[in-house]
């Protein structure tokens, strides 16, 4: 029984699990920020190209 208690205490003291969770949360936040930035930039680029496309007068025939 004593060895089980020692293993449980050493498991609770180990910081590998919480560190992995912290990295996962940071990665998730970075992904959310990247998606938001790409969505915003994509919308701005789309409106810019639409404006330029409608401003150009067709030439030729």
C-alpha positions, 0 to 999 in steps of 0.5 A: 500500500505504501508503494501505491501512495508513493506513486500517487504522490509522485504522479501528483507532483509531476508537472508533465500533464499540466504543461502539456495542457498549457501548451495545448491551450496556447496552441488553440489560442494561437490557431484562433487568432490566426483564423481571425486574422486570415478571415479579416485580411481575406475580407479586406482583400476581397473588398479591395479587389472588388473595388478595383475590378469595378473601377477598371473600365473595359477596353477593346471591343 
